[in-house]
Structure formats: C-alpha cells, structure tokens
Amino acid sequence: MACAGLVGLVGAGCSSPARGFASADPGARLDAAVDAAARNDRSSIPELIKLLDSDDPAARLVAINTLHRLTGTTNGYDYAAPEADRRAAVDRWVAWTAEPRNAGASSE
C-alpha cells in the first residue's frame, strides 16, 4: 500500500513543463516567438504583444522583430526605449489588434 502512494507521488512530478509562450523558461518563450515568425503565425500576435512588456531586452527584441515580420509595422515600439515609451507603444499594439482590418489578431 505504501508503494502505491509512492508511485502516485513520483508520477505527479513527471509532467513536462509548459512549452511555448506559456513556459516559465525565457528560452522557450523566445523559441515560440522565432517559431511564430517562421510559420507566419498571426494567431501568436497577442502573445508577442505580451512579450513586449518583458524585463528581458532579448525577448522584447525578438517579439518586435516577429511582430514586424507578421504585420509590417512596429507601431513605434523600440525594445531599448525607456519603459514609459515602450508602454505607450504596447498600448498602440493593443489598439491595433482591436481594429477590424486586423481581425484574427485580437488580444482578447
């Protein structure tokens, strides 16, 4: 009976960590952004916009480069700009997704 409990505990710790944009691993989130660019995946735009708020400048750079590749615009976002300027540009991205002509890129 004790073995059954131990097997349950061991099995619970064997699940693989989240991958892609949902991952806690910054490298996995960067891989997801690069993959989105390679697949021309416009459905990833909301997740890429979230990455623009990252503390990691590399994540912000990859995110804006991918967004530019997918949409043809940066909406004035500069990954190295001061936080207030980046925040204003992220707000522009959110507004961009709400425009009817950008259907399919909704951040909702």
C-alpha positions in Angstrom: 0.0 0.0 0.0 2.9 2.4 0.8 4.3 1.6 -2.7 1.1 2.7 -4.4 1.3 6.1 -2.6 5.0 6.4 -3.6 4.2 5.7 -7.3 1.5 8.3 -7.2 3.9 10.9 -5.8 6.7 10.0 -8.3 4.2 10.1 -11.2 2.9 13.5 -10.2 6.4 15.1 -10.6 7.0 13.7 -14.1 4.8 16.0 -16.1 6.7 18.1 -18.6 6.9 21.9 -18.1 4.7 24.2 -20.2 6.3 25.0 -23.5 5.9 27.9 -25.9 4.6 31.3 -24.8 3.2 29.8 -21.6 6.6 28.5 -20.4 8.3 29.8 -17.4 11.5 29.3 -19.3 12.6 32.5 -21.1 14.4 30.5 -23.8 11.2 28.5 -24.6 9.3 31.8 -25.0 11.9 33.1 -27.3 11.8 29.8 -29.3 8.0 30.2 -29.6 8.4 33.7 -31.0 11.0 32.6 -33.5 8.8 29.7 -34.5 5.8 32.0 -34.9 7.9 34.1 -37.4 9.0 31.0 -39.3 5.4 29.8 -39.5 4.0 33.2 -40.3 1.6 32.6 -37.4 -0.6 35.7 -36.9 -2.5 33.9 -34.2 0.5 34.4 -32.0 0.3 38.2 -32.2 -1.4 38.6 -28.7 1.3 36.5 -27.1 4.0 38.5 -28.9 2.5 41.8 -27.7 2.7 40.4 -24.1 6.4 39.7 -24.7 6.9 43.4 -25.5 6.5 44.1 -21.7 9.2 41.6 -20.8 12.1 42.7 -18.4 14.4 40.8 -20.9 15.6 43.1 -23.7 16.3 40.0 -25.9 12.7 38.8 -25.5 11.4 42.3 -26.4 13.7 42.4 -29.5 12.6 39.0 -30.8 9.0 39.9 -30.1 9.1 43.2 -32.0 11.0 41.7 -34.9 8.5 38.9 -35.2 5.6 41.4 -35.0 7.2 43.5 -37.7 7.6 40.4 -39.9 4.0 39.3 -39.3 2.4 42.7 -39.7 4.7 45.1 -41.5 4.7 47.6 -38.6 6.4 48.2 -35.3 3.7 50.7 -34.1 6.6 52.9 -32.9 7.9 50.2 -30.5 11.6 50.3 -29.7 12.8 47.4 -27.5 15.5 49.6 -25.9 13.4 52.7 -25.2 12.6 53.8 -21.7 9.8 51.8 -20.1 7.2 54.6 -20.4 7.8 54.9 -24.1 7.6 51.1 -24.5 4.4 51.1 -22.5 2.8 53.7 -24.8 3.8 51.6 -27.9 2.3 48.4 -26.3 -0.9 50.3 -25.9 -0.8 51.1 -29.6 -0.3 47.4 -30.3 -3.3 46.6 -28.2 -5.4 49.2 -30.1 -4.0 47.8 -33.4 -5.4 44.4 -32.6 -8.9 45.9 -31.9 -9.1 47.4 -35.4 -11.5 45.4 -37.7 -8.9 45.3 -40.5 -6.6 43.3 -38.2 -9.2 40.7 -37.4 -7.7 37.4 -36.3 -5.0 39.2 -34.3 -7.3 40.1 -31.3 -5.7 40.2 -27.9 -8.9 39.2 -26.2 
